[in-house]
Amino acid sequence: MTALRKEINYAIACVSEFAERHKLSKQEAFNYLYKYKGIEFLKENYEIEHTLSLDDALDDLFIICRNNGGTL
C-alpha cells in the first residue's frame, strides 16, 4: 500500500469516527473538519497523529477545529 493510500485511509477512519462521536453524518463531519482545518491538520501531521490512539487523534481534531472557530 502506498504512503498516500495509508494517509487517505487514516483520514477516512478519522472522519468516520469523528462523525460517530459527535452524532453527525459522515458528510457533515467531513464538511466540519474541512471548514475548521481538521482535514488540513491530519494531512500536515499524519506522521505523528497516526501513531496515537484514535481517541487521542479525535481529541486533537476537536481542539484544532474549536481553535479555528468550530462550535461542536
C-alpha positions in Angstrom: 0.0 0.0 0.0 1.4 3.4 -0.9 2.0 6.1 1.6 -0.7 8.3 0.1 -3.2 5.4 0.3 -2.4 5.0 4.0 -2.9 8.7 4.7 -6.3 8.6 2.8 -7.4 5.5 4.7 -6.4 7.1 8.0 -8.3 10.3 7.2 -11.4 8.3 6.2 -11.2 6.4 9.5 -10.9 9.7 11.5 -13.8 11.3 9.7 -16.0 8.3 10.3 -15.1 8.0 14.0 -15.5 11.8 14.4 -18.9 11.6 12.9 -19.9 8.8 15.2 -18.5 10.5 18.3 -20.4 13.8 17.6 -23.6 12.2 16.2 -23.0 13.6 12.7 -23.3 12.1 9.3 -20.0 11.3 7.6 -20.6 14.1 5.1 -21.4 16.6 8.0 -18.3 15.5 9.8 -16.1 15.9 6.7 -17.6 19.4 6.0 -17.0 20.5 9.5 -13.4 19.1 9.6 -12.7 20.7 6.3 -14.1 24.1 7.2 -12.3 24.3 10.5 -8.9 23.0 9.3 -9.2 19.4 10.8 -8.5 17.8 7.4 -5.6 20.1 6.8 -4.2 19.2 10.3 -4.5 15.5 9.5 -2.6 15.9 6.2 0.1 18.0 7.8 0.5 15.9 10.9 -0.1 12.4 9.6 3.3 11.1 10.7 2.6 11.9 14.3 -1.2 11.6 14.5 -1.3 8.0 13.1 0.9 6.8 15.9 -1.6 8.0 18.5 -4.7 6.2 19.6 -7.7 7.1 17.6 -9.3 8.6 20.7 -6.3 11.0 21.1 -6.4 11.9 17.4 -10.1 12.7 17.6 -9.5 14.8 20.7 -6.8 16.7 18.7 -9.2 17.2 15.8 -11.8 18.6 18.1 -9.3 21.1 19.6 -8.0 22.2 16.2 -11.5 22.8 14.9 -12.5 24.6 18.1 -9.4 26.8 17.8 -10.4 27.6 14.2 -14.0 28.6 15.1 -15.8 25.3 15.3 -18.6 25.1 17.8 -19.4 21.4 18.3 
